[in-house]
Amino acid sequence: MITGRLIKTGAIPLLPLLLGAADAQLAPGLWEVINTPGVATLDGRALEDLPLGPIKTQEICLTPDQAADPARFFARDTEADCRITSATIAGGRIEIVGACPNSEEGNEGEVTLSGRYGSDSYEIDFATKAEDFQGVMTFSGKLTGRRVGSCGGTS
């Protein structure tokens, strides 16, 4: 079911394809990456009882080779069947729309990303929208990352 897939993965599946074309390069080193779930709705009503999961924080070592190609940094959570329908990545801004097909239902869900990025941080708001037999479901959240030092514990 597309709704569940979009909620589980949020906007992460599109980042590898999108940030690889960015005009700024992420700095190598140790990065703290935070995925903050937001709000879920069904036909416009808040789904307060839906378990969105906790805020997820990871520390990831970004190598110089990965920094030269930011897409590799984000590829760990890629879901291959999502595709980008429009993208503007320039001047430290990210504006993206993508589609993720639902083979079970025969329709597509939409993912939007909007935010900023630089060499030592990024902040992206994401939203998903999908329709299935239950109705139109939306989910939003925030992806943030910041460089916290060098790999191996030194700044």
Buried (B, 14 or more C-beta within 10 A) or exposed (E): BBBEBBBEBBBBBBBBBBBBEBEBEBBBBBBBBBBBBBBBBBEEEEBEEBEBEEEEEEEBEBEEEBBEBBBBBBBEBBBEEBEBEEBEBEEBEBBBBBBBBBEEBEEBBBBBBBBEBBEBBBBBBBBBBBBBEEEBBBBBBBBBBBBEEEBEEEE
